[in-house]
């Protein structure tokens, strides 16, 4: 594959056929997550039960969307992996284990919604055991971003756009540590609320984040989207500063981590994100 092909691969790969060629299993699983949103949304319309002030099916819907985007993003960036890497036996076993982890996570979220019980921070003995197991599976499925990032970072001079290569690699590698810190603290805290009323009713539009206190989900959300934000910074940097200047990308990554840290501290202080909006 030529330098120019490698440089343009992620942009060209937004077409579904290209995404499927990059990582067909992740691409198919990502689309499956989106398809699952249809019956889940139907259940939300028909089932009037609520948990923490919102539909019991709200959380499965959000996770289906998030996991679908995550899997399709990995399939997109698979274009930057070495030739033959995705077809390797060890990788296929690992990728299958990631998909199993995602499947088990979704099965529990859907099951908890059907039962009308908490999928997270469940204080019962069995709920605590399942929650801890799901936490381990969440770490495992997130490790795929780290694997991709490390492999792409090692490819070096094969790319005609080092700035974009750095942005993709750094963004991917940041997901796991940022997730471990934010989600790990939430788990130890026992809730994502810091002050205010422990209810998602009246939360920030679309996201549901608390408006009367801190919400640790904010930092967790931004941390998991490092694989989107940092490559976007790299695209802008390549256009403004050139493809060979990597320092703006690295500076942008540092500033992004600082922003995630700010939202984390803001939540711990009991202040809502975008508190000036109502």
PECORCOR-V732372 format. One record per residue. N is the residue number from 1. RES is the residue in one small letter. PSI is psi in degrees with one decimal (none if undefined). Layout:
# PECORCOR-V732372
N;RES;PSI / N;RES;PSI
This chain:
# PECORCOR-V732372
1;x;131.5 / 2;x;164.7 / 3;x;-43.9 / 4;x;-38.9 / 5;x;-43.8 / 6;x;-38.9 / 7;x;-38.4 / 8;x;-8.6 / 9;x;-49.6 / 10;x;-34.1 / 11;x;-44.5 / 12;x;-29.0 / 13;x;0.8 / 14;x;-18.4 / 15;x;135.3 / 16;x;-42.1 / 17;x;-38.5 / 18;x;-39.1 / 19;x;-40.9 / 20;x;-32.7 / 21;x;-31.0 / 22;x;-52.1 / 23;x;86.1 / 24;x;-36.6 / 25;x;-45.2 / 26;x;-39.2 / 27;x;-45.4 / 28;x;-41.8 / 29;x;-36.3 / 30;x;-44.0 / 31;x;-33.3 / 32;x;-39.8 / 33;x;-42.4 / 34;x;-39.6 / 35;x;-37.8 / 36;x;-21.1 / 37;x;-26.9 / 38;x;-54.8 / 39;x;-30.4 / 40;x;-41.2 / 41;x;-37.6 / 42;x;-40.8 / 43;x;-38.3 / 44;x;-34.0 / 45;x;-33.8 / 46;x;-28.7 / 47;x;114.2 / 48;x;3.8 / 49;x;148.6 / 50;x;156.3 / 51;x;125.5 / 52;x;34.4 / 53;x;-0.2 / 54;x;170.0 / 55;x;143.8 / 56;x;-18.8 / 57;x;2.6 / 58;x;-46.5 / 59;x;-46.0 / 60;x;-39.1 / 61;x;-46.5 / 62;x;-39.7 / 63;x;-35.6 / 64;x;-43.0 / 65;x;-47.2 / 66;x;-44.9 / 67;x;-34.7 / 68;x;-45.1 / 69;x;-42.1 / 70;x;-48.2 / 71;x;-41.3 / 72;x;-31.0 / 73;x;-42.9 / 74;x;-42.2 / 75;x;-36.3 / 76;x;-48.6 / 77;x;-7.9 / 78;x;-19.9 / 79;x;-20.5 / 80;x;-2.7 / 81;x;156.8 / 82;x;149.7 / 83;x;130.5 / 84;x;-7.9 / 85;x;-47.1 / 86;x;-28.6 / 87;x;-9.5 / 88;x;146.1 / 89;x;-44.6 / 90;x;-39.4 / 91;x;-42.4 / 92;x;-39.6 / 93;x;-44.6 / 94;x;-46.4 / 95;x;-38.6 / 96;x;-38.9 / 97;x;-34.4 / 98;x;-42.8 / 99;x;-35.5 / 100;x;-43.2 / 101;x;-43.4 / 102;x;-41.5 / 103;x;-42.0 / 104;x;-39.8 / 105;x;-47.3 / 106;x;-36.6 / 107;x;-40.8 / 108;x;-42.3 / 109;x;-43.5 / 110;x;-40.1 / 111;x;-42.6 / 112;x;-38.7 / 113;x;-42.8 / 114;x;-35.3 / 115;x;-14.4 / 116;x;30.0 / 117;x;167.4 / 118;x;129.7 / 119;x;-27.2 / 120;x;146.8 / 121;x;37.4 / 122;x;119.0 / 123;x;-8.7 / 124;x;162.4 / 125;x;-49.7 / 126;x;-36.0 / 127;x;-40.7 / 128;x;-42.1 / 129;x;-46.7 / 130;x;-40.3 / 131;x;-42.6 / 132;x;-38.2 / 133;x;-43.4 / 134;x;-32.9 / 135;x;-42.1 / 136;x;-40.7 / 137;x;-36.2 / 138;x;-39.9 / 139;x;-42.5 / 140;x;-45.5 / 141;x;-31.5 / 142;x;-22.7 / 143;x;-20.6 / 144;x;-36.8 / 145;x;-37.7 / 146;x;-43.3 / 147;x;-47.4 / 148;x;-45.3 / 149;x;-44.8 / 150;x;-44.9 / 151;x;-42.7 / 152;x;-39.7 / 153;x;-29.7 / 154;x;-7.5 / 155;x;-18.0 / 156;x;-118.0 / 157;x;-0.9 / 158;x;-14.3 / 159;x;141.1 / 160;x;-4.4 / 161;x;81.2 / 162;x;-32.1 / 163;x;-45.3 / 164;x;-38.7 / 165;x;-44.8 / 166;x;-41.5 / 167;x;-43.8 / 168;x;-46.9 / 169;x;-47.3 / 170;x;-44.3 / 171;x;-45.0 / 172;x;-43.0 / 173;x;-22.6 / 174;x;-23.5 / 175;x;-49.5 / 176;x;-51.9 / 177;x;-39.3 / 178;x;-35.9 / 179;x;-42.2 / 180;x;-43.3 / 181;x;-51.8 / 182;x;-48.7 / 183;x;-36.5 / 184;x;-41.6 / 185;x;-41.1 / 186;x;-42.3 / 187;x;-43.4 / 188;x;-34.5 / 189;x;-33.4 / 190;x;6.7 / 191;x;160.7 / 192;x;-5.1 / 193;x;138.8 / 194;x;98.4 / 195;x;176.4 / 196;x;-171.9 / 197;x;133.0 / 198;x;72.1 / 199;x;142.0 / 200;x;-7.3 / 201;x;134.3 / 202;x;13.5 / 203;x;175.3 / 204;x;136.9 / 205;x;135.0 / 206;x;-51.6 / 207;x;-32.4 / 208;x;8.8 / 209;x;145.5 / 210;x;141.1 / 211;x;-8.5 / 212;x;17.6 / 213;x;-175.3 / 214;x;152.4 / 215;x;113.3 / 216;x;-13.2 / 217;x;-22.4 / 218;x;-54.4 / 219;x;-38.7 / 220;x;-43.1 / 221;x;-52.0 / 222;x;-37.4 / 223;x;-40.5 / 224;x;-17.6 / 225;x;19.0 / 226;x;-33.1 / 227;x;-9.9 / 228;x;-42.3 / 229;x;-48.5 / 230;x;-43.0 / 231;x;-33.5 / 232;x;-40.8 / 233;x;-40.6 / 234;x;-38.1 / 235;x;-44.9 / 236;x;-43.8 / 237;x;-40.5 / 238;x;-37.9 / 239;x;-33.9 / 240;x;-47.2 / 241;x;-8.9 / 242;x;160.1 / 243;x;-19.9 / 244;x;-12.2 / 245;x;111.3 / 246;x;-17.2 / 247;x;-36.2 / 248;x;-34.0 / 249;x;-44.6 / 250;x;-37.7 / 251;x;-42.6 / 252;x;-38.8 / 253;x;-40.6 / 254;x;-44.4 / 255;x;-35.9 / 256;x;-43.9 / 257;x;-39.4 / 258;x;-38.2 / 259;x;-44.1 / 260;x;-43.0 / 261;x;-39.2 / 262;x;-47.2 / 263;x;-30.7 / 264;x;-47.9 / 265;x;-38.6 / 266;x;-44.5 / 267;x;-42.6 / 268;x;-26.2 / 269;x;-1.1 / 270;x;16.1 / 271;x;136.1 / 272;x;149.3 / 273;x;137.1 / 274;x;48.9 / 275;x;-17.3 / 276;x;-7.9 / 277;x;72.4 / 278;x;none
